[in-house]
Structures are given as C-alpha cells and as structure tokens.
Amino acid sequence: MAVTIAPSFACQHHPARPHLELRVARKVRRSGYPCEVVVDPDPFGPTNPWRCAREAWRRTPDDCTHRVVIQDDALLCTSFAPAVAKALAEQPTGVVTFFVSWIAHGQGRAVIDACERCASWARLPQTGWYPHVAVALPRDDARSLSAFHVTDRQIADDLVLANWAHANHREVWATVPSLADHDETQVSTIAGHVVKNARRAAACHIGDHHPRLVDWTQR
C-alpha cells in the first residue's frame, strides 16, 4: 500500500565543478521541489567523497519523510523529483538507489533480470559497495548513516553506504529502470579517480521515456 512521501533533495557538490551542481539543482527545482546544494566542507583537503556525503545526510530536515542525495555529476531523467516521490511511495523502507551501473557485476545483473521480467524493482545482492550517485533513505536512516563510524581509510561514500546497510540489516533496492545516469563526459569522478575508457552508464536507464509510464507496483 502506497504511503505519503515528502522527500528532501540535496546535491552533493565539489566546488571544483561549479557547472554540475547547477544542472542537478535546476532539474529538481523545475519540478517544484527545493534542492539543497551541499558543498564539500573541506574542498582543498584530501580527496574524500564521504566528507560531503555525510554532511548532506546530516542536514536531513525534520519535515521530510526521506532524504535524497544526488552527486553533482548525475544525469537526471525527465520529472526526476516527482518520479522519486512516486517510487518511494511503493518502497518506503530500506535503501533505494536510482542508479546502478552495468559494470557493477551482481548489481547490474539483478537490475537486468528485473527488467527482463518486467519488474520495476531489483533487490541488490550484498556487496562491498552500493552506488551513491542518487540514493534515498528514510529520514531516521539518513541521520543514522551520517553518524555511522568510519575509519580514515573509508572515504568512498558507496563503501560507507554498504557498511552501514549491512550493519543495520537494511535491504537495498534499485529502481528499474534507473532514473539517473552517470555523466561519462567527466574526466574524473567525485572520488578523484581519472576515468580511462570505463563506461559507468546505467544498466537499465529510462532514456527518453517518461517515468509516469513506470508502474512501481510491479515486483
């Protein structure tokens, strides 16, 4: 049974890429939803994507049901924000990711399998990381994630997300199709890795289709 959803959106942003946060924030705001831009609190410090992600999760407001954190190099589909609210109404618990890469091995396979059976959800297998390109968590879980203890070496937001989900026994679901994609034109990732001929595209992207055509009750 669908529930009422009031999502809060945030763009996880590094100031070295000023053109990217505008693209994400404008896309969300055009649909009538606010989008907070959360800037890396130490942009000149050592590369650490979790530093900014943690701040985005920490700022989860009291008046939302879910926090949605989007990396600044995400490519969002048409009517992304309303589609997120509609999807979360059918999957209000656990972790929901709106992007899974086709090269993510078992995760990509789970998404493709769901697509082949015309399901709108794929439960992702337990792995050492989960994609953090565009992710939603219930409000209390978002705050729990922001307070999760990590070591100095655990700087990857997708790794911290997985460790938190496993420690707290949370299921991780992916929308099928993905409502976001990863911008392949960027020469480096938010973690500072140089991209060398590696496609990070979504395993099953919505493309030019409108998300209103997706039946989120199909499992």
C-alpha positions as CSV (number, residue, x, y, z in Angstrom):
1,M,0.0,0.0,0.0
2,A,1.4,3.4,-1.0
3,V,2.2,5.9,1.6
4,T,2.5,9.7,1.6
5,I,6.1,10.8,0.7
6,A,7.7,14.2,1.4
7,P,11.2,13.9,0.0
8,S,14.0,16.3,0.7
9,F,16.6,16.7,-2.1
10,A,20.3,17.6,-1.8
11,C,23.1,17.8,-4.3
12,Q,26.5,16.5,-3.1
13,H,28.9,19.0,-4.7
14,H,32.6,19.7,-5.0
15,P,33.2,23.4,-5.9
16,A,35.8,22.4,-8.5
17,R,32.9,21.5,-10.7
18,P,30.5,24.6,-10.4
19,H,28.6,23.9,-13.6
20,L,27.5,20.5,-12.4
21,E,25.6,21.4,-9.3
22,L,23.5,23.9,-11.2
23,R,22.4,21.2,-13.6
24,V,21.2,18.9,-10.8
25,A,19.6,21.6,-8.7
26,R,17.8,23.2,-11.6
27,K,16.4,19.8,-12.7
28,V,14.9,19.1,-9.3
29,R,13.7,22.7,-8.8
30,R,11.9,22.8,-12.1
31,S,9.6,20.1,-10.8
32,G,8.6,22.3,-7.8
33,Y,10.9,20.7,-5.2
34,P,13.6,22.5,-3.3
35,C,17.1,21.2,-3.8
36,E,19.8,22.0,-1.2
37,V,23.4,22.2,-2.6
38,V,25.8,20.8,0.0
39,V,29.3,21.8,-0.7
40,D,32.3,19.7,0.4
41,P,33.2,21.2,3.8
42,D,36.9,20.8,3.1
43,P,37.3,21.1,-0.7
44,F,41.1,21.7,-0.6
45,G,41.7,18.8,1.8
46,P,42.5,15.2,0.8
47,T,40.0,13.7,-1.6
48,N,37.2,12.3,0.4
49,P,33.7,12.0,-1.1
50,W,32.3,10.7,2.2
51,R,33.0,14.0,3.8
52,C,30.5,15.8,1.6
53,A,28.0,12.9,1.5
54,R,28.0,12.7,5.3
55,E,27.2,16.5,5.5
56,A,24.3,16.0,3.0
57,W,22.8,13.2,5.1
58,R,23.4,15.1,8.3
59,R,21.4,18.0,7.2
60,T,18.2,15.9,6.7
61,P,15.4,18.2,7.8
62,D,12.7,17.3,10.3
63,D,9.8,17.9,8.0
64,C,10.6,15.2,5.4
65,T,9.9,11.5,5.2
66,H,13.0,10.7,3.1
67,R,16.4,12.3,2.2
68,V,17.6,12.0,-1.4
69,V,21.2,12.7,-2.0
70,I,22.5,13.2,-5.6
71,Q,26.1,13.5,-6.7
72,D,26.7,16.6,-8.8
73,D,27.7,14.5,-11.9
74,A,24.4,12.7,-12.0
75,L,22.2,13.0,-15.1
76,L,18.6,13.0,-14.0
77,C,15.6,11.9,-16.1
78,T,12.6,14.0,-17.0
79,S,10.4,14.8,-13.9
80,F,13.0,13.1,-11.7
81,A,11.8,14.5,-8.4
82,P,8.1,13.6,-8.8
83,A,9.1,10.2,-10.1
84,V,11.2,9.7,-7.0
85,A,8.3,10.6,-4.7
86,K,6.0,8.2,-6.6
87,A,8.6,5.3,-6.4
88,L,9.3,5.8,-2.7
89,A,5.5,5.6,-2.0
90,E,5.8,2.0,-3.1
91,Q,9.1,1.3,-1.5
92,P,9.3,3.5,1.6
93,T,11.8,1.5,3.7
94,G,15.4,0.4,3.2
95,V,17.9,2.0,0.8
96,V,16.7,3.0,-2.7
97,T,19.2,3.8,-5.4
98,F,18.1,5.4,-8.6
99,F,21.3,4.3,-10.5
100,V,23.1,1.0,-10.9
101,S,26.0,0.7,-13.4
102,W,26.0,-2.1,-15.9
103,I,29.6,-2.9,-14.9
104,A,28.6,-3.4,-11.2
105,H,28.6,-7.2,-11.7
106,G,26.0,-8.8,-9.5
107,Q,24.1,-5.5,-9.0
108,G,23.9,-4.9,-12.7
109,R,22.8,-8.5,-13.3
110,A,20.0,-8.1,-10.7
111,V,18.7,-5.0,-12.5
112,I,18.8,-6.6,-15.9
113,D,17.0,-9.7,-14.6
114,A,14.3,-7.5,-13.1
115,C,14.0,-5.6,-16.4
116,E,13.6,-8.9,-18.3
117,R,10.7,-10.0,-16.1
118,C,9.1,-6.5,-16.4
119,A,9.6,-5.8,-12.7
120,S,10.1,-2.2,-11.5
121,W,12.4,-3.1,-8.6
122,A,15.6,-5.1,-8.1
123,R,16.8,-6.1,-4.7
124,L,20.5,-5.8,-4.9
125,P,22.8,-8.6,-3.5
126,Q,25.1,-7.9,-0.6
127,T,28.3,-6.4,-1.9
128,G,31.2,-4.3,-0.6
129,W,29.6,-1.1,-2.0
130,Y,26.4,0.3,-3.3
131,P,26.1,3.1,-5.9
132,H,25.8,6.5,-4.3
133,V,25.1,8.5,-7.4
134,A,21.4,9.1,-6.5
135,V,20.2,7.5,-3.3
136,A,17.2,7.8,-0.9
137,L,16.9,6.9,2.7
138,P,14.1,7.3,5.2
139,R,14.7,10.4,7.4
140,D,15.9,8.5,10.6
141,D,18.1,6.2,8.5
142,A,19.6,9.2,6.8
143,R,20.6,10.6,10.2
144,S,21.9,7.2,11.3
145,L,24.1,7.0,8.2
146,S,25.5,10.4,8.8
147,A,26.6,9.3,12.3
148,F,28.0,6.0,11.2
149,H,31.5,5.4,12.5
150,V,34.1,5.1,9.7
151,T,37.8,4.8,9.7
152,D,40.1,7.3,8.0
153,R,40.6,4.9,5.1
154,Q,36.8,4.6,4.4
155,I,36.5,7.6,2.2
156,A,34.2,6.2,-0.5
157,D,30.6,7.1,0.0
158,D,29.4,4.0,-1.8
159,L,31.6,1.8,0.6
160,V,30.3,3.6,3.7
161,L,26.7,3.2,2.5
162,A,27.2,-0.6,2.1
163,N,28.9,-1.0,5.5
164,W,26.0,0.9,7.2
165,A,23.3,-1.1,5.3
166,H,24.9,-4.4,6.3
167,A,25.4,-3.3,9.9
168,N,21.8,-2.2,10.2
169,H,20.3,-5.1,8.2
170,R,18.8,-2.8,5.6
171,E,17.7,-4.1,2.2
172,V,18.9,-2.2,-0.8
173,W,16.6,-1.7,-3.8
174,A,17.2,-0.3,-7.2
175,T,14.5,1.3,-9.4
176,V,14.1,-0.4,-12.8
177,P,14.7,1.5,-14.9
178,S,17.3,3.7,-13.4
179,L,16.0,7.3,-13.1
180,A,19.6,8.7,-13.1
181,D,22.7,8.1,-15.1
182,H,26.4,9.0,-14.6
183,D,27.9,11.7,-16.7
184,E,30.5,9.9,-18.8
185,T,31.9,13.2,-20.2
186,Q,33.6,14.0,-16.9
187,V,37.3,13.1,-16.9
188,S,37.4,12.4,-13.2
189,T,34.9,11.1,-10.6
190,I,33.9,12.7,-7.3
191,A,36.4,10.5,-5.6
192,G,39.2,11.9,-7.7
193,H,39.7,8.9,-9.9
194,V,40.6,9.5,-13.6
195,V,38.2,7.8,-15.9
196,K,40.1,5.8,-18.6
197,N,37.8,4.3,-21.2
198,A,35.5,2.9,-18.5
199,R,31.8,3.2,-19.1
200,R,29.8,4.0,-16.0
201,A,26.4,4.1,-17.7
202,A,23.3,2.7,-16.0
203,A,22.5,-0.9,-16.5
204,C,18.9,-0.1,-17.5
205,H,18.4,3.6,-18.0
206,I,15.0,5.1,-18.6
207,G,16.3,7.1,-21.5
208,D,13.7,9.3,-23.3
209,H,10.8,7.5,-21.7
210,H,8.7,9.5,-19.2
211,P,8.7,8.0,-15.7
212,R,4.9,8.3,-15.5
213,L,4.8,5.2,-17.7
214,V,6.5,3.1,-14.9
215,D,4.2,1.0,-12.7
216,W,6.1,1.0,-9.4
217,T,3.8,-1.7,-8.0
218,Q,5.4,-4.3,-10.3
219,R,7.8,-6.6,-8.4
